[in-house]
């Protein structure tokens, strides 16, 4: 599980660093797209609605991903020493929270709508609940066994 924790932690921090770069570039007006969609209220409404639905749906699914029977059985049937299916599903779970966070950061600077910023902050805070540590990886894997 130590290798799984390293892979997941690197993945976690790379995505956070990328999001932080977007924020720093956007706040310093180094991006060319800052505010370009500010006047387009119809697309702002549509994108806000889509991202709200995605955010609201993906948070509980990602937090309970390992409780789904098909996923649990797939992970437990993996007999490889490095638990590759566990790592793959854990990366999927991280992506379910972190990819919308990146999209929300980009959309925030395109539309200058604080709703995207708030959704990004919510996704960032929720990602702490699945922060990859050795203890969490062991706990989740052992809990799946029964």
N, C-alpha and C positions, 0 to 999 in steps of 0.2 A: 504493500500500500504506500510505501514511501515514494516509489517512482510515480504512482498515480497522483499523489499529493503535489509532487514537483511539477508534473505536466499541467495539472489543473491550476496551480498557483501562477505559473508563468502565463498561461492563457488568460487568467483573471486579470493580472496586472498589465498585460499588453493591451487589452481592450480598454482598461481604465486609463492607461497612458494615452492611447489614441483619442479617447473622449476628452481628456484634459487638453491635448494639443488643439482639438477643435475649439474648445472653450477659450483657450488663450488666444488663438488666432482670431476668433470672432470678437472677443472683447477689445482687442487691439486694432480692429479693422484691417487685418491682414488678409481677410477673405474677400473675394470680389462679390460674393453673393449675399452679403449682409443687408437685409431689408429689401431685397429685390422683389419679394412677393407681398410686401406689406399692404399694398393697395388692393390686392385681389382677394376680396372678402369671401367670395364663394369657394374658391379653392382652399382658403384658410379654414373655413368651416368644415369642408369635406375632409381635409387632412387631419384637423383636430379630432373630428369624430372617429375617423379610422384609427388614429393612434390611441385615442381613449379606449376604444373597444379592444385593440390589440393589447394594450397595457393591462386593462382590467381582466382580460381572459388569460394572459400568459402568466401572471403572478401566481394564482393558485395552482395552475397546471404545473409550473416549474417547481413549486414547493412540494407538490405531492407526486412528482413524476415517478419516483421509485416505488410508489405504492400500487401502481398499475400492474396487474397480474402478468400481462404479456411481457412487459419490460423486466419485471422481477425475475420471471422464469428464464428470460434470455440471458440476464446477467448471471444467474445462478448456474445455468448450464455451461457457461464459459469455464473451461478447465485450464486455460493458459495461466502461466505463473504470474504474469503482470496484470491480470484482470482487464484485458483490453476492452471487453464490452462494457465494463463498469466505467472505464475512462471515457469511452465514446459517449455513453449516455450522460455522464456528468458534464462533458463538454457541451452536449446538446442542451442540458439544463442551464448551464451558464450562458449559452448563446440566447436562450429564450428570454433572459433578462437583460443581457448586455447589448445585443444587437438593436432592440428597440430604444435603448438608452442612447446609442450613437445616433440613430435616426432622429430621435427627439432633439438631440443637441444640434444637429444640422438644420432641422426644421425650425428650431427656435431662432436661429440666426437668419434664416430665409424669410420667415414671417414676422419676426420680432413679437411673437405671441407668447406670453408667460406660461400659458397652459403647457406648452411643450417643455419648458424649463421645469415646471413642477412635476410633470410625468417622468422626466429624466431623473430628478432628485428622488422621487419615490422608487424608481427602479434601482437606483444606486443604493438606497437604504435597504431595500429588500434583498439585494445581492449579498449583504452581510449575513443573512440567514443561511446561505449556502456557501459561505467562504470555505475554500478547500483547505482543511487542516488534516493531519494524519489521524487525529482522534475522530473527526467527523467522518472521514472516509471509512475507517474501521467500524465506527458505530453504525453507519448506514449499511455497510456490507453485512455486518453481523446481524443487524435487525432484519435484513431480507431473508436470512437463513431460517429465522424462526425464533 
